[in-house]
Amino acid sequence: MSGTPVLLVDDDPEICRFLSMLLEIEGFAPRVASNAQEALDACAVQPPAAILVDIAMPDVDGLALCRLLRDRGVACPILVVSARPGQELTRKALEAGADDFIRKPFDNADLLARLRARLEPAATP
């Protein structure tokens, strides 16, 4: 899995730095987009193997971004990572095209395991 490109979409630079370091340590190749347009542009230039997207962003929220990505044919796993409360948000994320929903604050090992499971579905029982 070394060098597997993962796109991080979050407008919080601290979260992007933290997730980038975590992913790099684990052998991924993270790229960062701070808004929906940057994410769409990044996917058009070099499609990632997976996308981690926050819900709360200033221009287009993460749910709308999931829909836009799917409408543009992006087929890679999308994992929504959000601190917003409520079980309904999980359902809405999945309906918008996300493959998984991870609530902040998250356990690092859990996030990595869920990301790997989406990248290697045949390896999971």
N, C-alpha and C positions, 0 to 999 in steps of 0.2 A: 504494500500500500504506500510505499515511500514516494513522496512527491505528488500524491493525489490532490488535484486542485479542488479547493473548497472556497466558495464565495461567501463572505460574511457581509450581511446587509444590516447595518445599524448606524444610527446617527450619533451614538455615544462613543467618542473616541477612546474612552477608558475601557469600555467593554470590547471594542475592536482590538485594542492592544492586548488585553488579557486573553481573548480567544485566539488571536493570532499566535501568541507565545505558546499557549496550550497545544494548539494544532501543530505548530512547528516541532515542538518537543516530541510529539507523537508521530512525526514523519509525514504530515500533510503539507501541502503548499497553499497556505491561505492567501486570498486576495480580498481586499476590502472595498465596499461601496457604501457611501454614507447616505445614499438616497435611492429612490426607485429608478430614476433615469440612469444613474451610474451603474446600477445592477443590470438593467436591460442592455446597456451598451457593452458591459463586460461579458455578458452571455453571448452577445452577437459576435464579439471578437474572438473569444475563446470559451466555449461552453465548459462549465465546471462539472466535476463529478457529483457534487452535492452543493446545496445552498442552505445556509443558516440565516433566517430572516427574523427581524424583530417586528412586532406589530406596530408599536408607536413610533411613527416617523412624521416629520413635518409636511412633506409634500403629498405622498401617496402612502397610505398605511400598508402594513404587511399583507393583509388579506387581499387588498386590491392588487398588490404586486404579485401575489401568488396567481391570481386570475390572469393578469397580463402575461406572466411567464408561460403559463400553460397555453394561453391563446396563441402565443408566438412559437409554440412547439417545443418549449424546453421540457424535456422528459426526465431529467435527473431528479433524484430525491430532494424534496424541499422540507426542511425541518423548521417549524416556527418556534421561536424562543421568546417568551413574553412573561412579564411580571403582572400583567393585567389579571384581575381575579375573575372567577366564574367558570363553571363547567361549560356553559354555552359557547364560550370562546373556542374551546377545543373542537367542538362540532363545527363551528363556523370556519375554522382554519382548515379542517379536513374537507369541508364542502367547497372551499375556495381553491383546492388543489394541493394542499400540503399533505405530506406523507406521515408527518408526526408532529406532535406538539410537546414542547418541553417548557415547564414552568420555571421562571427565575424566582428565587435563586436556585440554581441547579447543582447537582453533584457532578463534579468533573468527570468521574469515571462513568457515571450513567450517561451523560451527554456523549462521551466518546463511544461507549458501547452501542448506543442507539444509532449514532452516525455510521459506525462500522457495519451494523446490522443492515442498514439501508443500502450500503455500498456493496455488501456481500450477502445478498438474500439467500443464495444457495447454501451458504455456510451455516445458516441458522436452522435449527430443527423446527 
